[in-house]
Amino acid sequence: MSEIRKKRVFSGVQPSGKLHIGNYVGAISLWRELQATADAIFCVVDLHAMTVPEAVKPAELRAKNREIAALYIACGIDPSRTTVFIQSEVTAHAELGWILTCATPLGWLHRMTQFKSKSERQETVGSGLLVYPVLQAADILLYDTDLVPVGEDQKQHIELCRDIGDRFNHLFGETFRLPSPLIRESGARIMGLDAPDQKMSKSTGETVPGHSIGLLDPPGAVKKAIMRAVTDPGQEFRDEHASPGVRNLVTLYEVLSGEPRQAIIDRYQGGGYGYLKKDLVDVVEATLAPIRAEHARLSADPAVLDRLLDEGASRARDLAAPVLARAKRNVGLGRA
Ligand code: AQP
């Protein structure tokens, strides 16, 4: 009898800026749920962090890799059940990235909204920023991935990944399994606390106080950011007129506490925003306190993390090798 294949899950975070509660809600908490039933691979995508060189200095990048990997584990990703590794330590990513770049029409990349918004903010736009969704497609296709759990901002990139894989299969024969995005219904796009019309962002969180809730922010900073979060000019919470800022706070409460949204609305309806914010501080703290503690424990003994990442990279290399070999053979690389 043939063994039933578990669903393969792949996702990652760039080691740039300050990992925040939006990354946790939109992506990492979903990964933690999936690891129970899926064959899950979680990568720190450091090659992607190079696409905006201003965002991470070379001297900081290696330290960030460690910090993000330790945070995955501190958030509940279990390295004994999943594969956790640093992208640049598995060279198959860069190799497949090049092969796919050669098979991707330029027009597809110019349409990416993230390229448009990020390139507007740069004085000099590196080619890597344009091509990075192809590398992201390589990351995913390299592992015969079924599901990619991400925040809503990544939906267009996962669709592009499917298009790239599909085109490659048509041009060179069946090579890649086509993945689907997995996006939360609630919490897929957590907004900035200071600017609820903008996605909470790692880079903005690093420079603008009160924008994000960093996973390693101290309790005082978390409280300050929540209590100062933009709501609306009204004095009391009315769900029917709730502004984006208020809805954002309710979403954070809902996903982090696991309580039904309507129960939360019923409790705070008609009261001042201060009550909702004060209780949200406790809900956020209940999530962050164990993460901070576990991160501190892992940071105290770098050898433990090194061993886990070495094992993860080794396993990832083994999984990637046959898929890369298939792609190389099908495009005609190497010798007959
Ligand atoms: N605000 C968010 N709400 C929900 N999910 C989010 N994600 C990101 N922001 C939110 C999801 O977190 C995962 C990792 O993100 P990333 O490393 O790809 O980078 P980013 O967080 O999208 O980018 P930055 O660094 O926040 O943006 P910039 O550089 O513009 O400041 C992904 O699954 C993402 O969807």
Residues whose N, C-alpha, C, O or C-beta is under 5 A from the ligand:
A	BS01	AQP	G12 V13 Q14 S16 G17 G22 N23 G26 A27 P149 V150 G151 E152 D153 Q154 G187 A188 R189 I190 M191 K199 M200 S201 K202 S203 T204
